[in-house]
């Protein structure tokens, strides 16, 4: 069972470790090379494998940006997803701590001595080519190599990973998500982009028109693709179903909602119509995978026109999913 630490003060590791160091904010294909190397080194050297990362994005802390700040760096995967992905890779230990004032001001040598050696008990370290550590990112891979060699610790610096001719990075993936290119996003992530949440009640307008949907709120902290219609898949209690999803504020519905507060900005939701499914899953935790961006969100002249378009969207989604 993987040990999880969310505070440096909690940690008491007596055995030597093979450590993957990084922000790992997306756990994409580039990150996985570093992490898999740490696991491999642990097995070869009889060490415990450890992933060290931050539970918040350092830039947001440094620039004092809150989760709902439009300029904040958004998550590519949630904390829960990160934990499950790290667990699935086979790590013995996950250290997922906040980037705070103490770490921000810590000089590079102090970070190496106090954290990498003192807290993590590293016997081997794996990082990426652009890894930095210490105040104002003063520590670079070359500095880490010198520190490790002086301390008798093994160190592996990994070159950039390219997929489809592009260097994989969290910045690139955010660019793909922001343009709705879910195929490229999945290629660079190594998995489809997804959202998870607890199903809540909607307005049941879809049910009345033959398209009942399950709804989850769009997360504030996670990167959102453009509003619109997506061909998707949904996992409920471990079972996958074909589906079609809409992310947005439902402009056609909201334009004539007598109960809507005109002064408030509608919160985005993720609404999913599941093909060949009729169970009540209100309150259940679900995960929706976005496979393909079909069209942007539009305001229709009437609800009748909206549901006629939804019918066409469903036909296209079925053709996509079932190769009809």
C-alpha positions in Angstrom: 0.0 0.0 0.0 1.4 3.4 -1.0 2.2 5.8 1.9 1.0 9.3 1.3 2.4 12.3 3.1 0.9 15.8 2.8 3.3 17.6 5.2 7.1 17.4 5.5 6.7 17.3 9.3 4.8 13.9 9.0 7.7 12.2 7.3 10.0 9.7 9.0 11.6 7.5 6.4 14.4 5.2 7.7 15.1 3.3 4.4 17.0 4.8 1.5 14.8 5.9 -1.4 14.9 6.4 -5.1 13.2 9.8 -5.6 11.4 11.3 -8.6 11.6 15.0 -8.2 9.3 17.4 -10.0 6.2 19.5 -10.1 4.4 16.8 -12.0 1.3 18.9 -12.5 0.0 16.9 -15.3 1.7 13.5 -15.0 2.2 13.5 -18.7 4.4 11.4 -20.9 7.5 13.4 -20.1 6.8 13.1 -16.4 6.2 9.4 -16.6 9.7 8.8 -18.0 11.3 10.4 -14.9 8.9 8.6 -12.5 9.3 5.2 -14.2 13.1 5.6 -14.0 12.9 6.2 -10.2 10.8 3.0 -9.8 13.2 1.0 -12.0 16.2 2.4 -10.0 14.5 1.5 -6.7 14.0 -2.1 -7.9 17.6 -2.4 -9.1 19.2 -1.0 -6.0 16.8 -2.3 -3.3 15.5 1.1 -2.5 11.9 2.4 -1.8 10.4 4.3 -4.7 9.3 7.9 -3.8 7.5 10.6 -5.8 8.0 14.1 -4.5 5.7 16.8 -5.8 3.6 19.8 -4.8 -0.1 19.9 -4.1 -0.4 23.5 -5.5 1.3 25.2 -8.4 4.4 27.2 -7.3 3.6 30.0 -9.7 0.1 30.5 -8.1 1.7 30.7 -4.7 4.5 33.1 -5.7 2.1 35.4 -7.6 -0.6 35.0 -4.9 -3.3 33.8 -7.3 -6.4 32.1 -5.9 -8.0 29.1 -7.6 -10.8 31.2 -9.1 -8.3 33.8 -10.5 -8.6 33.7 -14.3 -4.9 34.2 -14.5 -4.1 31.3 -12.2 -2.3 28.2 -13.6 -5.0 25.6 -13.8 -4.6 21.9 -12.9 -4.3 19.3 -15.6 -5.3 16.6 -13.2 -6.9 16.9 -9.8 -5.3 15.9 -6.5 -7.4 12.7 -6.4 -6.4 11.8 -10.0 -2.7 12.5 -9.3 -2.8 10.2 -6.2 -4.4 7.4 -8.2 -2.0 7.7 -11.1 1.0 7.7 -8.8 -0.4 4.7 -7.0 -1.1 2.9 -10.3 2.5 3.4 -11.3 3.6 1.4 -8.3 5.3 4.0 -6.1 5.9 3.0 -2.4 5.7 6.6 -1.2 4.0 9.8 -2.4 5.1 13.1 -0.8 2.5 15.7 -2.0 3.1 18.8 0.0 2.2 22.5 -0.4 4.7 24.8 -2.0 4.9 27.4 0.8 6.9 30.4 2.1 9.5 28.1 3.7 10.2 26.2 0.5 10.0 29.3 -1.6 12.8 31.0 0.4 15.0 27.9 0.9 18.3 28.2 -0.9 19.3 25.3 -3.3 21.9 23.8 -1.1 19.6 23.9 1.9 16.8 22.2 -0.1 19.3 19.4 -1.1 20.6 18.9 2.4 17.4 19.4 4.4 14.7 17.9 2.0 16.3 15.6 -0.5 18.7 14.0 2.1 17.3 15.0 5.4 13.6 14.3 4.8 13.4 12.0 1.8 16.6 10.0 2.7 17.5 9.8 -1.0 19.9 7.2 -2.3 19.1 8.0 -6.0 17.4 10.9 -7.7 15.6 11.2 -11.0 14.7 14.6 -12.6 14.0 16.2 -15.9 16.4 18.3 -18.0 14.7 21.5 -16.9 14.4 20.8 -13.2 15.1 23.7 -10.8 15.1 23.9 -7.1 15.8 26.4 -4.4 14.9 30.1 -4.0 14.4 31.8 -7.4 15.0 28.5 -9.1 18.8 28.9 -8.5 19.5 25.2 -8.5 19.8 23.6 -11.9 20.4 20.0 -13.0 24.2 20.6 -13.2 24.1 21.8 -9.6 22.1 18.8 -8.5 24.6 16.4 -10.2 27.5 18.0 -8.3 25.5 17.9 -5.0 24.6 14.2 -5.5 28.1 13.2 -6.5 29.6 14.8 -3.4 27.0 13.0 -1.2 27.5 9.7 -2.9 23.9 9.7 -4.3 23.0 8.4 -7.8 21.4 10.9 -10.1 19.6 10.6 -13.5 18.9 13.6 -15.6 16.3 12.9 -18.4 16.2 14.7 -21.7 13.0 16.1 -23.2 10.4 13.6 -24.4 9.0 14.2 -27.8 5.7 12.8 -29.1 4.5 13.5 -32.6 7.5 15.8 -33.2 6.6 18.1 -30.2 8.4 18.3 -26.9 5.9 17.2 -24.3 5.3 19.8 -21.6 2.4 21.0 -19.3 2.4 24.3 -21.3 1.9 22.4 -24.5 -0.9 20.3 -23.0 -2.7 23.4 -21.7 -2.5 24.9 -25.2 -4.1 21.7 -26.6 -6.8 21.8 -24.0 -7.5 25.5 -24.5 -8.1 24.9 -28.3 -10.2 21.8 -27.8 -7.7 19.4 -29.4 -8.6 16.4 -27.2 -6.8 13.9 -29.5 -3.5 15.7 -29.1 -4.1 16.2 -25.4 -4.6 12.5 -24.9 -1.4 11.8 -27.0 0.8 14.0 -24.9 -0.8 13.0 -21.6 -0.8 9.3 -22.3 -4.5 9.1 -21.4 -7.7 10.9 -22.3 -8.5 14.1 -20.6 -11.2 13.7 -18.0 -13.3 15.3 -15.3 -14.7 13.7 -12.2 -17.4 14.7 -9.8 -20.5 13.8 -7.9 -23.7 13.8 -10.0 -26.1 16.5 -9.0 -29.7 17.4 -10.1 -30.1 19.6 -13.1 -33.3 21.2 -14.5 -34.5 18.0 -16.1 -35.2 19.9 -19.4 -33.3 17.2 -21.3 -35.4 14.4 -19.7 -38.5 16.1 -20.9 -37.2 16.2 -24.4 -35.8 12.7 -24.6 -32.2 13.5 -23.7 -31.7 13.0 -19.9 -28.3 14.1 -18.8 -26.1 13.5 -15.7 -24.6 16.7 -14.5 -21.4 17.6 -12.6 -20.0 21.1 -11.9 -17.1 22.2 -13.9 -14.2 22.5 -11.5 -12.6 25.9 -10.7 -9.1 24.6 -10.3 -8.9 22.3 -13.4 -8.1 23.5 -16.9 -11.3 23.7 -19.0 -11.5 23.2 -22.8 -13.7 25.5 -24.8 -17.4 25.5 -24.1 -19.3 23.2 -26.5 -20.2 19.7 -27.4 -17.8 16.7 -27.0 -18.0 13.1 -27.9 -17.2 11.4 -24.6 -17.1 8.3 -22.5 -18.3 8.0 -18.9 -17.3 5.6 -16.2 -19.8 4.7 -13.5 -18.9 2.2 -10.8 -16.1 0.9 -12.9 -18.2 0.4 -16.1 -17.6 2.5 -19.2 -20.4 3.8 -21.4 -20.5 5.8 -24.6 -21.8 9.3 -24.3 -21.9 12.9 -25.5 -21.2 15.8 -23.2 -21.7 19.6 -23.2 -19.5 22.0 -21.2 -20.9 25.5 -20.8 -23.6 27.7 -19.3 -26.6 26.7 -21.5 -27.2 30.1 -23.1 -30.5 29.0 -24.8 -31.9 27.8 -21.5 -30.5 30.6 -19.4 -31.8 33.4 -21.7 -35.4 32.8 -20.6 -35.0 31.4 -17.2 -37.3 33.4 -14.9 -35.5 32.1 -11.9 -32.0 33.0 -13.0 -30.4 36.0 -11.2 -29.6 38.4 -13.9 -26.7 39.9 -12.0 -24.9 36.7 -11.5 -22.7 34.9 -14.1 -23.9 31.3 -14.7 -21.5 28.7 -13.5 -20.3 26.2 -16.1 -21.5 22.6 -15.9 -20.6 19.4 -17.6 -23.8 17.7 -18.8 -23.5 14.2 -20.3 -26.1 12.1 -22.2 -25.3 8.4 -21.9 -26.3 6.2 -24.7 -28.5 3.2 -23.8 -28.6 4.0 -20.1 -31.6 4.7 -17.9 -30.4 4.3 -14.3 -30.7 6.9 -11.6 -27.1 7.8 -10.5 -27.8 11.0 -8.6 -25.0 11.4 -5.9 -22.7 8.9 -7.5 -19.0 9.8 -8.4 -18.4 9.6 -12.1 -15.6 10.3 -14.5 -16.2 11.8 -18.0 -13.5 11.3 -20.7 -13.4 13.9 -23.5 -12.5 12.3 -26.8 -13.3 14.8 -29.5 -14.5 18.4 -29.7 -17.5 18.5 -32.1 -18.8 22.1 -32.0 -18.8 25.3 -29.9 -21.6 26.4 -27.6 -24.3 28.3 -29.4 -27.4 30.3 -28.4 -30.4 28.9 -30.3 -33.6 30.9 -31.1 -35.7 28.4 -29.2 -35.5 25.3 -27.1 -37.1 23.3 -30.0 -34.2 24.4 -32.2 -31.8 23.5 -29.5 -33.1 19.9 -29.1 -33.2 19.4 -32.8 -29.5 20.2 -32.9 -28.9 17.9 -29.9 -30.5 15.1 -31.9 -28.1 15.7 -34.7 -25.2 15.9 -32.3 -26.1 12.5 -30.9 -26.3 10.9 -34.3 -22.7 12.2 -35.0 -21.5 11.0 -31.6 -23.0 7.5 -32.2 -21.2 7.4 -35.6 -18.0 8.4 -33.9 -18.3 5.8 -31.1 -19.7 2.9 -33.1 -18.1 3.7 -36.5 -21.5 3.7 -38.1 
